[in-house]
């Protein structure tokens, strides 16, 4: 069995079409419930994609905006924001064909290793019903706060929790 090679590279302007495709995949189930025609879906996705990008850039101006590469091919996006008190996984999204194949685990293990070296916790917010939540829990993230819709999860070196 070949080893999985997962890398990150900074986003580039020419990645916009790919990043929009990744974003659209994250909204597919939701859009399937709307009954909207293709033109309405496309307009909605375009508006939401650009709003998300502007919002992330405004909230995390020093964030690391990266394209996820698997064996050299783009398969997703990741946004990480580092401060002196946390490593914030702002967003991670993979193309559907790449989910459940170890890419997310590899990315998270890299952040956890950074956390272990620095002593700074990794934090993220996840939809309470998200399938990704199981991955986070399996890797040792614990819930620190939630509102029923979203939960804030944390991983601390040595298994310490709390904020």
C-alpha positions in Angstrom: 0.0 0.0 0.0 1.3 3.4 -1.0 1.8 6.1 1.7 -0.6 9.0 1.6 1.1 12.3 0.6 -0.9 15.3 1.9 0.5 18.7 1.5 -0.6 22.3 1.7 0.2 25.2 -0.6 -0.9 28.8 -0.3 -4.0 29.7 -2.3 -3.4 31.5 -5.6 -5.8 33.7 -7.6 -6.0 30.9 -10.3 -7.5 28.6 -7.6 -10.8 30.5 -7.4 -12.7 28.1 -9.7 -11.5 25.1 -7.8 -12.2 26.6 -4.4 -15.7 27.5 -5.5 -16.2 23.8 -6.6 -15.1 22.7 -3.1 -17.4 25.2 -1.5 -20.3 24.0 -3.7 -19.7 20.4 -2.5 -20.1 21.5 1.1 -23.5 22.9 0.4 -24.9 20.2 -1.9 -27.1 18.4 0.6 -28.6 21.7 1.8 -29.3 22.8 -1.8 -30.8 19.5 -2.7 -33.6 20.2 -0.3 -34.5 23.6 -1.8 -36.0 22.6 -5.1 -34.2 25.5 -6.8 -33.3 25.4 -10.5 -29.7 25.3 -11.6 -29.5 29.1 -12.2 -30.9 29.9 -8.8 -28.5 27.5 -7.1 -25.5 28.9 -9.1 -26.4 32.5 -8.1 -26.8 31.5 -4.4 -23.5 29.6 -4.4 -21.7 32.5 -6.0 -23.0 35.0 -3.5 -22.3 32.7 -0.5 -18.9 31.7 -1.7 -17.8 35.3 -2.1 -19.3 36.3 1.2 -17.5 33.4 3.0 -14.2 34.4 1.4 -14.6 38.1 2.4 -15.7 37.1 5.9 -12.8 34.8 6.5 -10.3 37.3 5.2 -11.8 40.1 7.4 -12.0 37.9 10.6 -8.6 36.2 10.1 -6.4 38.7 8.1 -3.3 36.7 9.1 -4.8 33.4 8.5 -3.2 30.7 6.4 -5.4 30.1 3.3 -4.2 26.9 1.7 -5.1 24.4 -1.0 -4.9 20.8 0.1 -3.0 18.6 -2.2 -3.1 14.8 -2.2 -0.3 13.2 -4.2 0.2 16.6 -5.8 -3.5 17.1 -6.9 -5.8 19.7 -5.4 -8.5 18.0 -3.2 -9.7 20.7 -0.8 -9.0 23.8 1.1 -7.9 24.6 4.7 -7.9 27.9 6.7 -5.8 28.1 9.9 -5.4 31.1 12.1 -2.6 31.1 14.7 -2.4 33.4 17.7 -0.3 33.2 20.8 -3.1 31.4 22.6 -4.6 29.0 20.0 -4.2 27.3 16.7 -7.7 27.9 15.1 -8.8 25.5 12.4 -11.2 27.9 10.8 -12.3 25.7 7.9 -11.4 22.5 6.2 -13.3 21.1 3.2 -12.6 18.2 0.9 -14.0 17.1 -2.4 -16.5 14.3 -1.8 -14.3 11.6 -3.4 -11.5 12.4 -0.9 -13.6 12.2 2.3 -13.0 9.2 4.5 -9.6 8.4 2.8 -7.2 9.7 5.5 -6.7 13.2 4.2 -8.5 15.0 7.0 -6.8 12.8 9.6 -3.4 13.6 8.1 -4.1 17.3 8.2 -5.3 17.2 11.7 -2.4 15.2 12.9 0.0 17.8 11.5 -1.9 20.5 13.5 -1.9 18.3 16.7 1.9 17.8 16.3 2.4 21.6 16.1 0.2 22.0 19.1 2.2 19.4 21.1 5.5 21.2 20.1 4.2 24.7 21.0 1.9 23.9 23.9 -0.8 25.9 22.3 -4.3 24.2 21.9 -6.0 23.5 18.6 -9.6 24.8 18.5 -12.4 24.6 16.0 -16.1 25.0 15.6 -18.2 22.2 14.1 -21.9 21.8 13.3 -23.2 19.5 16.1 -24.6 17.1 13.5 -21.5 17.0 11.2 -20.0 13.7 10.3 -16.6 15.3 10.8 -17.3 15.6 14.5 -16.6 11.8 14.9 -13.2 12.3 13.4 -12.4 15.2 15.8 -13.5 13.1 18.8 -11.5 10.1 17.7 -8.4 12.3 17.6 -9.0 13.5 21.1 -10.9 16.8 20.7 -13.3 17.6 23.5 -16.3 19.9 23.6 -15.7 23.1 25.5 -18.9 25.0 24.6 -22.0 24.6 22.4 -25.3 26.2 21.6 -27.1 23.1 20.2 -26.3 24.0 16.6 -22.5 24.4 16.8 -19.9 23.1 19.2 -16.5 24.5 20.0 -14.0 21.7 20.3 -10.5 21.8 21.7 -7.4 19.6 21.6 -4.7 20.3 24.2 -1.3 18.7 24.5 -1.3 16.2 27.3 -5.1 15.9 27.1 -5.9 18.9 29.3 -9.2 20.6 28.4 -10.9 23.9 29.2 -10.3 27.4 28.2 
